[in-house]
Amino acid sequence: MPPTAKRSHETQSFSVYYRRCDDAGAAGAAPIRRGQPGYRPELDRDGDGVACEPYHGR
């Protein structure tokens, strides 16, 4: 599923929303750092400011 782009008429800017990290990865946007379009805390599992980073099992 592609990201949803929403345009704000007041600011003339775009925001990107990824429902899941799979969606961000498919769009080539992962990993997403805090401050980048599409970042949201719900996608940042360990709270380090990087969402949808690769998981390296322990």
Secondary structure as UniProt FT lines:
FT   STRAND          4..8
FT   TURN            9..12
FT   STRAND          13..17
FT   HELIX           21..26
FT   TURN            27..28
FT   STRAND          32..33
FT   TURN            34..35
FT   TURN            37..38
FT   HELIX           41..43
FT   TURN            45..46
FT   STRAND          50..51
//
